[in-house]
Amino acid sequence: MKSKVLILDNKIYSLSGISNFLKQKKYEIVKPSETESAFNICSSADLKAVIVDLRLFGAKSNVFLQNLKDNVLPEDVKLITISDTISPRKVFDDLRMC
């Protein structure tokens, strides 16, 4: 069974390069639809990690991430935050450490 990774990005800041790289490494990529909540997916899906682009929520990113960590994510799910300078290989290395 493939490990699932939730990727939270938007059309402006797409994480397609990281997504494609992880698919090649046999991860199942989960992305919320417009009607799905990331919080619902995090609490119901069997995830290995959640990858969040820090630009996604702008100034509110820290509030979102803290709420996600404190109230939603199980302790065994790794939260990986990225910026435009991170490489797909770095994300993969972080996932392997889970």
C-alpha positions as protocol buffer text, in pm:
chain_id: "A"
residue {
  index: 1
  type: MET
  ca { x: 0 y: 0 z: 0 }
}
residue {
  index: 2
  type: LYS
  ca { x: 132 y: 342 z: -95 }
}
residue {
  index: 3
  type: SER
  ca { x: 194 y: 604 z: 170 }
}
residue {
  index: 4
  type: LYS
  ca { x: -37 y: 904 z: 131 }
}
residue {
  index: 5
  type: VAL
  ca { x: 84 y: 1262 z: 130 }
}
residue {
  index: 6
  type: LEU
  ca { x: -153 y: 1559 z: 139 }
}
residue {
  index: 7
  type: ILE
  ca { x: -27 y: 1856 z: -61 }
}
residue {
  index: 8
  type: LEU
  ca { x: -177 y: 2199 z: 1 }
}
residue {
  index: 9
  type: ASP
  ca { x: -101 y: 2452 z: -268 }
}
residue {
  index: 10
  type: ASN
  ca { x: -295 y: 2671 z: -506 }
}
residue {
  index: 11
  type: LYS
  ca { x: -300 y: 2751 z: -873 }
}
residue {
  index: 12
  type: ILE
  ca { x: -61 y: 3043 z: -831 }
}
residue {
  index: 13
  type: TYR
  ca { x: 198 y: 2851 z: -629 }
}
residue {
  index: 14
  type: SER
  ca { x: 167 y: 2499 z: -763 }
}
residue {
  index: 15
  type: LEU
  ca { x: 370 y: 2218 z: -611 }
}
residue {
  index: 16
  type: SER
  ca { x: 342 y: 2003 z: -922 }
}
residue {
  index: 17
  type: GLY
  ca { x: 718 y: 1943 z: -936 }
}
residue {
  index: 18
  type: ILE
  ca { x: 722 y: 1803 z: -584 }
}
residue {
  index: 19
  type: SER
  ca { x: 400 y: 1612 z: -649 }
}
residue {
  index: 20
  type: ASN
  ca { x: 541 y: 1448 z: -964 }
}
residue {
  index: 21
  type: PHE
  ca { x: 868 y: 1362 z: -790 }
}
residue {
  index: 22
  type: LEU
  ca { x: 685 y: 1196 z: -500 }
}
residue {
  index: 23
  type: LYS
  ca { x: 461 y: 1001 z: -739 }
}
residue {
  index: 24
  type: GLN
  ca { x: 776 y: 863 z: -902 }
}
residue {
  index: 25
  type: LYS
  ca { x: 889 y: 756 z: -556 }
}
residue {
  index: 26
  type: LYS
  ca { x: 560 y: 563 z: -514 }
}
residue {
  index: 27
  type: TYR
  ca { x: 374 y: 803 z: -284 }
}
residue {
  index: 28
  type: GLU
  ca { x: 1 y: 858 z: -331 }
}
residue {
  index: 29
  type: ILE
  ca { x: -70 y: 1229 z: -357 }
}
residue {
  index: 30
  type: VAL
  ca { x: -390 y: 1358 z: -199 }
}
residue {
  index: 31
  type: LYS
  ca { x: -520 y: 1705 z: -280 }
}
residue {
  index: 32
  type: PRO
  ca { x: -844 y: 1851 z: -148 }
}
residue {
  index: 33
  type: SER
  ca { x: -1115 y: 1935 z: -396 }
}
residue {
  index: 34
  type: GLU
  ca { x: -1274 y: 2276 z: -376 }
}
residue {
  index: 35
  type: THR
  ca { x: -1550 y: 2136 z: -155 }
}
residue {
  index: 36
  type: GLU
  ca { x: -1321 y: 1937 z: 75 }
}
residue {
  index: 37
  type: SER
  ca { x: -1155 y: 2074 z: 383 }
}
residue {
  index: 38
  type: ALA
  ca { x: -789 y: 2003 z: 445 }
}
residue {
  index: 39
  type: PHE
  ca { x: -882 y: 1955 z: 810 }
}
residue {
  index: 40
  type: ASN
  ca { x: -1134 y: 1683 z: 718 }
}
residue {
  index: 41
  type: ILE
  ca { x: -879 y: 1501 z: 506 }
}
residue {
  index: 42
  type: CYS
  ca { x: -615 y: 1522 z: 778 }
}
residue {
  index: 43
  type: SER
  ca { x: -847 y: 1376 z: 1038 }
}
residue {
  index: 44
  type: SER
  ca { x: -991 y: 1099 z: 820 }
}
residue {
  index: 45
  type: ALA
  ca { x: -722 y: 990 z: 572 }
}
residue {
  index: 46
  type: ASP
  ca { x: -433 y: 766 z: 667 }
}
residue {
  index: 47
  type: LEU
  ca { x: -157 y: 1017 z: 587 }
}
residue {
  index: 48
  type: LYS
  ca { x: 217 y: 993 z: 625 }
}
residue {
  index: 49
  type: ALA
  ca { x: 270 y: 1368 z: 582 }
}
residue {
  index: 50
  type: VAL
  ca { x: 113 y: 1701 z: 496 }
}
residue {
  index: 51
  type: ILE
  ca { x: 309 y: 1941 z: 275 }
}
residue {
  index: 52
  type: VAL
  ca { x: 204 y: 2305 z: 294 }
}
residue {
  index: 53
  type: ASP
  ca { x: 338 y: 2594 z: 89 }
}
residue {
  index: 54
  type: LEU
  ca { x: 396 y: 2881 z: 333 }
}
residue {
  index: 55
  type: ARG
  ca { x: 260 y: 3128 z: 76 }
}
residue {
  index: 56
  type: LEU
  ca { x: -77 y: 2953 z: 59 }
}
residue {
  index: 57
  type: PHE
  ca { x: -250 y: 3154 z: 331 }
}
residue {
  index: 58
  type: GLY
  ca { x: -29 y: 3461 z: 325 }
}
residue {
  index: 59
  type: ALA
  ca { x: -10 y: 3635 z: 660 }
}
residue {
  index: 60
  type: LYS
  ca { x: -247 y: 3378 z: 810 }
}
residue {
  index: 61
  type: SER
  ca { x: -20 y: 3080 z: 734 }
}
residue {
  index: 62
  type: ASN
  ca { x: 118 y: 3063 z: 1088 }
}
residue {
  index: 63
  type: VAL
  ca { x: -233 y: 3056 z: 1237 }
}
residue {
  index: 64
  type: PHE
  ca { x: -342 y: 2783 z: 995 }
}
residue {
  index: 65
  type: LEU
  ca { x: -33 y: 2571 z: 1064 }
}
residue {
  index: 66
  type: GLN
  ca { x: -66 y: 2606 z: 1441 }
}
residue {
  index: 67
  type: ASN
  ca { x: -434 y: 2509 z: 1429 }
}
residue {
  index: 68
  type: LEU
  ca { x: -350 y: 2213 z: 1205 }
}
residue {
  index: 69
  type: LYS
  ca { x: -77 y: 2089 z: 1442 }
}
residue {
  index: 70
  type: ASP
  ca { x: -266 y: 2152 z: 1766 }
}
residue {
  index: 71
  type: ASN
  ca { x: -613 y: 2036 z: 1671 }
}
residue {
  index: 72
  type: VAL
  ca { x: -615 y: 1814 z: 1365 }
}
residue {
  index: 73
  type: LEU
  ca { x: -299 y: 1627 z: 1274 }
}
residue {
  index: 74
  type: PRO
  ca { x: -233 y: 1296 z: 1446 }
}
residue {
  index: 75
  type: GLU
  ca { x: 106 y: 1291 z: 1617 }
}
residue {
  index: 76
  type: ASP
  ca { x: 248 y: 1040 z: 1369 }
}
residue {
  index: 77
  type: VAL
  ca { x: 178 y: 1260 z: 1063 }
}
residue {
  index: 78
  type: LYS
  ca { x: 471 y: 1477 z: 963 }
}
residue {
  index: 79
  type: LEU
  ca { x: 405 y: 1841 z: 874 }
}
residue {
  index: 80
  type: ILE
  ca { x: 642 y: 1973 z: 609 }
}
residue {
  index: 81
  type: THR
  ca { x: 635 y: 2342 z: 526 }
}
residue {
  index: 82
  type: ILE
  ca { x: 800 y: 2459 z: 211 }
}
residue {
  index: 83
  type: SER
  ca { x: 897 y: 2779 z: 39 }
}
residue {
  index: 84
  type: ASP
  ca { x: 1005 y: 2848 z: -316 }
}
residue {
  index: 85
  type: THR
  ca { x: 1365 y: 2749 z: -238 }
}
residue {
  index: 86
  type: ILE
  ca { x: 1308 y: 2386 z: -134 }
}
residue {
  index: 87
  type: SER
  ca { x: 1388 y: 2104 z: -372 }
}
residue {
  index: 88
  type: PRO
  ca { x: 1175 y: 1794 z: -434 }
}
residue {
  index: 89
  type: ARG
  ca { x: 1470 y: 1583 z: -312 }
}
residue {
  index: 90
  type: LYS
  ca { x: 1468 y: 1766 z: 26 }
}
residue {
  index: 91
  type: VAL
  ca { x: 1096 y: 1696 z: 67 }
}
residue {
  index: 92
  type: PHE
  ca { x: 1153 y: 1329 z: -19 }
}
residue {
  index: 93
  type: ASP
  ca { x: 1438 y: 1307 z: 232 }
}
residue {
  index: 94
  type: ASP
  ca { x: 1212 y: 1460 z: 501 }
}
residue {
  index: 95
  type: LEU
  ca { x: 943 y: 1202 z: 422 }
}
residue {
  index: 96
  type: ARG
  ca { x: 1185 y: 911 z: 446 }
}
residue {
  index: 97
  type: MET
  ca { x: 1275 y: 1024 z: 797 }
}
residue {
  index: 98
  type: CYS
  ca { x: 914 y: 973 z: 912 }
}
